[in-house]
């Protein structure tokens, strides 16, 4: 086979050029040509003109879907229950995981703990470090208390050498820390460039599918918090995980943005300790402030993250704002806050036009589901009135523009979580009322409402 050569292709129309040009010769777009590799040999050619465009799995015959045997994937637990929850039960053979997060948030720490547990369980592993030396990785393992760790470490950033080691050792799990440091000799661009990241990830993904090795790619993030590099990287891998949380806090969250082998939006909660990251078994306790007495502007809701119901405290502060009042939300959608204030005024008679409104989800958690609407509106009303909601009070439900309260998915599980933690009063959508008496809800008085006005009347009756 002839030696691969460098070419440049357009990201808009796919046209290729033997050299870089400011203007695409095909579609005329500016600055759209990026470096790639083309194979000039007959064996590597296809209609796209690139060996890297070939399938990531060996070719097979066309088979009707009904004749294909559906086999459950085999999972390998990592020893970290919270990480296994996010992955869907553990590492999958041949699966490729992309994990990103802010610098210093704990990506390398968590993966080193996980790969050490897998190695101690008898699995062949490999830890490829491109950002640190082997001595630095060993120092971290001693700091984490991983004494006598037998995890093989390879300090290398050249793709061809990494692939050679993977082929020779055939590990079950391999960590690439990080994909931005890996480069291929076939490309002239620097490590971390769009072309290098894309091509190196494609080679590693193909190697994972061909050999059955589960590969975890550590990715850098931009200042906006998104994964650095081409967006095609997220489409190429099987699972995308994001590390969330404040580096100044001891708690960390891992959220599954994409998962072909499990639920998306599943989260795992960790606490950073001297011995590394430890899973938190009761995350609801993190997101609830410990008030000795109820305070105005505070309302607890039950949110659903993946398959896990969690109690989160919503806090609101309403203050005199003047001619240009501010609307600020942390952990919640800002545009939805403006909509809820309009619904609150129109259908419940609560006016905040001249007031500054600040809303915060305690603990740094981000809530994207609309089931937080009712709790947000009740906390705003509580702050405006200066009266606290009753002790042991929770609420959840989506509120529409017409003032109706819509049901939240899996309402029964939310109520059970609230009852388990000792809450006594709940306002929920009428459609989420328990169909029959449930012993798990003993001690929890549940009020069902169809409109936001009914919820306000019930709250006033509880004063």
C-alpha positions as CSV (number, residue, x, y, z in Angstrom):
1,X,0.0,0.0,0.0
2,X,1.3,3.5,-0.9
3,X,2.2,5.9,1.9
4,X,-0.5,8.2,3.1
5,X,-0.2,11.8,2.2
6,X,-1.6,15.0,3.6
7,X,-4.5,16.7,1.9
8,X,-7.0,19.4,2.8
9,X,-10.8,19.0,2.7
10,X,-13.6,21.5,3.0
11,X,-15.9,21.2,6.0
12,X,-18.8,22.6,4.0
13,X,-18.9,20.7,0.7
14,X,-16.2,18.0,1.1
15,X,-14.0,19.2,-1.8
16,X,-10.3,18.4,-1.4
17,X,-7.2,20.2,-2.3
18,X,-3.5,19.1,-2.3
19,X,-2.5,22.3,-0.5
20,X,-4.2,24.7,1.9
21,X,-6.1,27.6,0.3
22,X,-8.0,30.4,1.9
23,X,-11.0,29.9,-0.4
24,X,-12.5,26.5,-1.1
25,X,-12.2,25.6,-4.8
26,X,-15.6,23.8,-4.6
27,X,-18.1,26.0,-2.8
28,X,-16.2,29.2,-2.5
29,X,-16.4,29.4,1.3
30,X,-13.5,31.0,3.1
31,X,-11.3,29.3,5.8
32,X,-13.1,26.0,5.6
33,X,-10.2,23.7,4.5
34,X,-8.7,21.6,7.2
35,X,-5.9,19.1,7.1
36,X,-6.7,15.4,6.7
37,X,-5.0,12.2,5.5
38,X,-5.7,10.5,2.2
39,X,-4.5,7.0,1.2
40,X,-3.2,6.8,-2.4
41,X,-3.1,3.0,-2.4
42,X,-5.7,0.9,-4.1
43,X,-6.5,-1.1,-1.0
44,X,-7.3,2.0,1.1
45,X,-9.3,3.9,-1.5
46,X,-13.1,4.2,-1.3
47,X,-15.5,6.7,-2.8
48,X,-14.6,9.3,-0.2
49,X,-10.9,9.0,-1.2
50,X,-9.7,8.4,2.4
51,X,-8.8,5.3,4.3
52,X,-10.0,6.9,7.5
53,X,-13.5,7.2,6.1
54,X,-13.9,3.4,6.2
55,X,-16.3,1.8,8.7
56,X,-15.3,1.5,12.3
57,X,-16.2,-2.2,12.3
58,X,-15.4,-5.1,9.9
59,X,-17.7,-5.4,6.9
60,X,-20.5,-7.9,7.1
61,X,-23.3,-9.3,4.9
62,X,-26.6,-7.5,4.7
63,X,-29.0,-9.2,7.2
64,X,-32.6,-8.6,8.0
65,X,-33.0,-7.1,11.5
66,X,-35.3,-9.9,12.6
67,X,-32.5,-12.4,11.9
68,X,-29.9,-10.6,14.0
69,X,-29.5,-12.0,17.5
70,X,-29.8,-9.3,20.1
71,X,-27.3,-10.0,22.8
72,X,-26.9,-8.0,26.0
73,X,-23.6,-6.2,26.3
74,X,-21.3,-7.5,29.0
75,X,-20.3,-4.8,31.6
76,X,-17.3,-4.6,33.8
77,X,-17.9,-2.6,37.1
78,X,-15.2,-0.1,37.8
79,X,-15.4,-0.3,41.6
80,X,-16.9,3.3,41.7
81,X,-20.7,2.8,42.1
82,X,-21.5,6.4,41.0
83,X,-19.4,6.1,37.9
84,X,-21.0,2.7,37.1
85,X,-24.4,4.3,37.4
86,X,-23.5,7.0,34.9
87,X,-22.0,4.5,32.5
88,X,-25.1,2.3,32.7
89,X,-23.6,-0.4,34.8
90,X,-19.9,-0.4,34.0
91,X,-17.4,-0.4,31.1
92,X,-18.6,-2.1,27.9
93,X,-16.3,-4.2,25.7
94,X,-15.3,-2.2,22.7
95,X,-17.0,0.9,24.0
96,X,-15.4,4.4,23.7
97,X,-16.1,6.9,26.4
98,X,-15.3,10.6,26.2
99,X,-15.0,12.5,29.5
100,X,-14.5,16.2,29.8
101,X,-14.4,18.8,32.6
102,X,-12.6,21.9,33.9
103,X,-8.8,21.6,34.7
104,X,-8.2,20.2,38.2
105,X,-11.8,19.0,38.7
106,X,-10.7,15.3,39.2
107,X,-10.9,13.6,35.8
108,X,-7.5,11.9,36.0
109,X,-8.0,11.1,39.7
110,X,-11.3,9.3,39.2
111,X,-10.0,7.4,36.2
112,X,-6.8,6.3,38.0
113,X,-8.9,5.0,40.9
114,X,-11.2,3.2,38.4
115,X,-8.5,1.6,36.4
116,X,-6.7,0.5,39.6
117,X,-9.8,-1.2,40.8
118,X,-10.2,-3.0,37.5
119,X,-6.6,-4.1,37.5
120,X,-6.9,-5.5,41.1
121,X,-10.1,-7.4,39.9
122,X,-7.9,-9.3,37.4
123,X,-8.5,-7.3,34.2
124,X,-5.7,-6.2,31.9
125,X,-5.5,-2.4,31.8
126,X,-3.4,0.4,30.3
127,X,-3.0,4.0,31.4
128,X,-1.6,6.2,28.6
129,X,-0.5,9.6,29.9
130,X,0.3,12.4,27.6
131,X,0.2,15.3,30.0
132,X,2.3,13.9,32.9
133,X,5.3,11.7,33.3
134,X,5.1,8.2,34.7
135,X,6.6,9.5,37.9
136,X,3.8,12.1,38.3
137,X,1.2,9.4,37.9
138,X,3.0,7.2,40.5
139,X,3.0,10.1,42.9
140,X,-0.7,10.6,42.4
141,X,-1.4,6.9,43.1
142,X,0.6,7.1,46.3
143,X,-1.3,10.2,47.3
144,X,-4.6,8.4,46.7
145,X,-3.5,5.4,48.8
146,X,-3.3,3.0,45.9
147,X,-0.3,1.1,47.3
148,X,1.4,-1.5,45.2
149,X,-0.7,-0.6,42.1
150,X,0.0,-2.8,39.1
151,X,-1.6,-0.6,36.5
152,X,0.7,-0.4,33.4
153,X,1.5,3.2,32.5
154,X,2.7,4.4,29.1
155,X,3.9,8.0,28.8
156,X,3.5,8.6,25.1
157,X,1.7,11.0,22.8
158,X,2.5,9.5,19.3
159,X,-0.6,7.8,18.0
160,X,1.3,5.1,16.1
161,X,3.2,4.0,19.2
162,X,0.0,4.0,21.3
163,X,-1.8,1.8,18.7
164,X,1.2,-0.5,18.6
165,X,1.1,-0.9,22.4
166,X,-2.6,-1.5,22.4
167,X,-2.2,-4.2,19.7
168,X,0.6,-5.9,21.5
169,X,-0.9,-5.9,25.0
170,X,-4.6,-6.2,24.1
171,X,-5.9,-4.6,27.4
172,X,-9.5,-4.8,28.4
173,X,-9.6,-1.2,29.4
174,X,-7.3,1.7,28.2
175,X,-7.2,5.3,29.4
176,X,-6.0,8.0,27.0
177,X,-5.2,11.1,29.1
178,X,-5.7,13.2,27.1
179,X,-6.8,13.1,23.4
180,X,-5.7,16.7,22.9
181,X,-2.0,15.7,23.5
182,X,-2.0,12.8,21.0
183,X,-0.7,13.4,17.5
184,X,-0.1,11.4,14.3
185,X,3.0,11.5,12.1
186,X,0.7,11.5,9.1
187,X,-0.4,15.1,9.9
188,X,1.8,18.1,10.0
189,X,-0.4,20.2,12.3
190,X,0.3,20.5,16.0
191,X,-1.2,18.3,18.7
192,X,-4.6,19.6,19.9
193,X,-5.6,20.9,16.5
194,X,-8.9,20.0,15.0
195,X,-7.4,17.7,12.4
196,X,-5.2,15.9,14.9
197,X,-7.9,15.4,17.5
198,X,-10.4,14.1,14.9
199,X,-8.1,11.7,13.1
200,X,-6.5,10.4,16.3
201,X,-9.9,9.8,17.9
202,X,-11.1,8.0,14.7
203,X,-8.1,5.6,14.8
204,X,-8.5,4.9,18.5
205,X,-12.3,4.3,18.0
206,X,-11.6,1.9,15.2
207,X,-9.0,0.1,17.3
208,X,-11.5,-0.3,20.1
209,X,-14.2,-1.7,17.9
210,X,-11.8,-4.1,16.2
211,X,-10.1,-5.4,19.4
212,X,-12.8,-5.2,22.0
213,X,-10.8,-2.9,24.2
214,X,-12.8,-0.3,26.1
215,X,-11.1,3.1,25.7
216,X,-11.7,6.2,27.8
217,X,-10.7,9.5,26.2
218,X,-10.1,12.5,28.4
219,X,-11.0,15.7,26.7
220,X,-10.2,19.3,27.4
221,X,-13.0,21.9,27.6
222,X,-13.2,25.5,26.3
223,X,-13.8,28.5,28.5
224,X,-17.5,28.1,27.9
225,X,-17.4,24.6,29.3
226,X,-17.9,22.7,26.1
227,X,-15.6,19.9,24.9
228,X,-12.7,21.3,22.9
229,X,-12.1,20.1,19.4
230,X,-14.5,19.1,16.6
231,X,-18.1,18.3,17.4
232,X,-17.8,15.1,15.4
233,X,-15.8,13.8,18.3
234,X,-19.0,13.5,20.4
235,X,-20.8,11.7,17.5
236,X,-17.9,9.3,17.1
237,X,-17.8,7.9,20.6
238,X,-20.4,5.8,22.5
239,X,-20.6,7.8,25.7
240,X,-20.0,11.4,26.6
241,X,-19.6,12.4,30.2
242,X,-19.2,15.9,31.7
243,X,-17.7,16.7,35.0
244,X,-19.6,19.5,36.7
245,X,-19.2,21.4,40.0
246,X,-17.2,24.2,41.5
247,X,-13.5,23.4,42.0
248,X,-13.8,25.3,45.3
249,X,-16.4,22.9,46.5
250,X,-15.7,19.3,47.7
251,X,-18.6,17.9,45.6
252,X,-18.4,16.8,42.0
253,X,-21.1,15.7,39.6
254,X,-20.7,13.5,36.5
255,X,-23.5,13.8,33.9
256,X,-24.0,11.5,30.9
257,X,-24.8,13.7,27.9
258,X,-24.8,10.7,25.5
259,X,-24.9,7.0,26.2
260,X,-25.5,4.3,23.7
261,X,-25.5,1.7,26.5
262,X,-27.5,3.5,29.2
263,X,-29.7,6.4,30.2
264,X,-28.8,10.0,29.3
265,X,-28.8,12.8,31.9
266,X,-27.9,10.2,34.5
267,X,-25.7,11.8,37.2
268,X,-23.2,10.5,39.7
269,X,-22.3,12.5,42.8
270,X,-18.8,12.4,44.3
271,X,-17.0,14.0,47.2
272,X,-13.4,15.0,46.9
273,X,-11.4,13.7,49.9
274,X,-7.7,13.2,50.7
275,X,-7.9,9.7,49.3
276,X,-9.6,10.8,46.0
277,X,-13.2,10.8,44.9
278,X,-15.7,8.9,46.9
279,X,-19.3,8.3,45.8
280,X,-22.1,10.0,47.7
281,X,-24.9,7.6,48.5
282,X,-27.5,10.3,49.5
283,X,-27.0,13.2,47.2
284,X,-30.2,14.9,48.3
285,X,-28.5,16.0,51.5
286,X,-26.0,18.1,49.5
287,X,-28.6,20.2,47.8
288,X,-30.7,21.0,50.9
289,X,-29.7,23.9,53.2
290,X,-29.8,23.2,56.8
291,X,-32.2,25.9,58.1
292,X,-33.1,25.6,61.8
293,X,-36.4,27.2,60.9
294,X,-38.2,27.8,57.5
295,X,-37.1,31.0,55.8
296,X,-39.0,33.1,53.2
297,X,-38.0,32.5,49.6
298,X,-37.1,28.8,50.0
299,X,-39.0,25.9,48.4
300,X,-37.8,22.3,48.1
301,X,-38.5,20.4,44.9
302,X,-37.9,16.8,43.7
303,X,-36.0,16.7,40.4
304,X,-35.3,13.7,38.3
305,X,-31.8,13.2,37.0
306,X,-31.8,10.2,34.8
307,X,-33.2,7.4,36.9
308,X,-32.4,9.1,40.2
309,X,-34.9,11.4,42.1
310,X,-33.2,14.1,44.1
311,X,-34.4,16.8,46.5
312,X,-33.1,20.3,45.6
313,X,-33.7,23.5,47.4
314,X,-34.8,26.4,45.2
315,X,-34.1,29.8,46.7
316,X,-35.6,33.1,45.5
317,X,-34.9,36.7,46.5
318,X,-37.3,39.5,45.5
319,X,-36.1,43.1,46.2
320,X,-36.9,46.6,45.0
321,X,-35.5,47.0,41.5
322,X,-36.4,50.4,40.1
323,X,-37.1,51.2,36.5
324,X,-35.0,48.4,35.0
325,X,-35.4,45.3,37.3
326,X,-33.0,42.5,37.0
327,X,-33.8,38.8,36.3
328,X,-31.0,36.4,37.3
329,X,-31.1,32.6,37.8
330,X,-28.3,30.3,38.7
331,X,-28.8,26.6,37.9
332,X,-32.1,27.3,36.1
333,X,-33.0,28.7,32.7
334,X,-33.1,32.5,32.6
335,X,-35.6,32.8,29.8
336,X,-38.0,30.4,31.6
337,X,-37.8,32.6,34.7
338,X,-39.1,35.6,32.7
339,X,-41.9,33.4,31.4
340,X,-42.9,32.2,34.9
341,X,-43.0,35.8,36.2
342,X,-45.4,36.7,33.5
343,X,-47.7,33.7,34.3
344,X,-47.5,34.5,38.0
345,X,-48.7,38.0,37.3
346,X,-51.4,37.1,34.8
347,X,-53.0,34.1,36.5
348,X,-52.1,34.4,40.2
349,X,-52.1,38.2,40.5
350,X,-48.6,38.4,41.9
351,X,-46.8,41.3,40.3
352,X,-43.0,41.6,40.2
353,X,-42.6,44.2,37.4
354,X,-40.7,46.7,39.5
355,X,-38.8,44.0,41.5
356,X,-35.4,42.5,41.1
357,X,-35.8,38.7,41.1
358,X,-32.9,36.3,41.8
359,X,-33.4,32.5,41.8
360,X,-30.8,29.9,42.8
361,X,-30.6,26.1,42.9
362,X,-28.6,25.3,46.0
363,X,-25.5,23.2,45.7
364,X,-24.5,24.1,42.2
365,X,-26.8,21.6,40.5
366,X,-28.3,22.5,37.1
367,X,-32.0,21.8,36.6
368,X,-33.2,21.7,33.1
369,X,-36.5,20.0,33.4
370,X,-39.7,22.1,33.6
371,X,-40.9,20.2,36.7
372,X,-39.1,23.0,38.7
373,X,-41.7,25.6,37.6
374,X,-44.1,25.2,40.5
375,X,-41.3,25.3,43.1
376,X,-39.8,28.4,41.5
377,X,-43.1,30.3,41.5
378,X,-43.9,29.4,45.1
379,X,-40.4,30.5,46.3
380,X,-40.8,33.8,44.5
381,X,-44.2,34.4,46.1
382,X,-42.8,33.4,49.5
383,X,-40.0,35.9,49.2
384,X,-42.3,38.7,48.0
385,X,-44.8,38.1,50.8
386,X,-42.0,37.7,53.4
387,X,-43.6,34.5,54.7
388,X,-41.9,31.1,54.8
389,X,-43.4,28.0,53.4
390,X,-44.4,25.3,56.0
391,X,-41.7,23.1,57.4
392,X,-41.4,19.8,55.5
393,X,-43.0,21.3,52.4
394,X,-42.1,20.2,48.8
395,X,-43.6,21.0,45.4
396,X,-43.0,20.0,41.8
397,X,-44.8,20.4,38.5
398,X,-44.6,22.1,35.1
399,X,-46.7,25.4,34.7
400,X,-48.0,26.3,31.2
401,X,-48.7,29.8,29.8
402,X,-52.4,29.4,30.5
403,X,-51.7,28.8,34.2
404,X,-52.3,25.1,34.2
405,X,-50.1,22.8,36.2
406,X,-48.9,19.9,34.1
407,X,-47.8,16.4,35.4
408,X,-44.2,15.5,35.9
409,X,-42.8,12.2,34.8
410,X,-42.5,9.4,37.4
411,X,-44.3,11.5,40.1
412,X,-44.7,8.4,42.4
413,X,-40.9,8.0,42.7
414,X,-40.5,11.6,43.5
415,X,-43.0,11.5,46.3
416,X,-41.4,8.3,47.7
417,X,-38.1,10.1,47.8
418,X,-39.6,13.0,49.7
419,X,-41.4,10.8,52.2
420,X,-38.2,8.8,52.8
421,X,-36.5,12.1,53.8
422,X,-39.2,13.1,56.2
423,X,-41.2,15.7,54.3
424,X,-44.8,16.0,55.4
425,X,-46.7,18.3,52.9
426,X,-46.5,18.2,49.1
427,X,-48.2,20.2,46.3
428,X,-48.1,18.3,43.0
429,X,-50.0,18.2,39.7
430,X,-53.4,16.5,40.1
431,X,-52.4,13.9,37.6
432,X,-49.4,12.9,39.9
433,X,-51.7,12.1,42.9
434,X,-51.1,8.5,44.1
435,X,-53.8,6.1,42.7
436,X,-54.0,4.1,45.8
437,X,-52.7,4.1,49.4
438,X,-48.9,3.5,49.4
439,X,-47.2,2.6,52.7
440,X,-44.1,4.3,51.4
441,X,-46.0,7.6,51.4
442,X,-47.1,7.3,55.1
443,X,-46.9,10.7,56.8
444,X,-46.9,12.7,53.6
445,X,-50.0,14.8,52.9
446,X,-50.3,15.3,49.1
447,X,-52.4,18.1,47.6
448,X,-53.2,17.9,43.9
449,X,-53.7,21.0,41.8
450,X,-54.7,21.8,38.2
451,X,-53.9,25.5,38.1
452,X,-51.4,27.8,39.7
453,X,-54.2,29.8,41.5
454,X,-55.1,26.6,43.4
455,X,-51.5,26.1,44.5
456,X,-51.4,29.7,45.9
457,X,-54.7,29.2,47.8
458,X,-53.4,26.0,49.4
459,X,-50.2,27.7,50.4
460,X,-52.1,30.6,52.0
461,X,-54.3,28.1,53.9
462,X,-51.1,26.4,55.3
463,X,-49.8,29.7,56.8
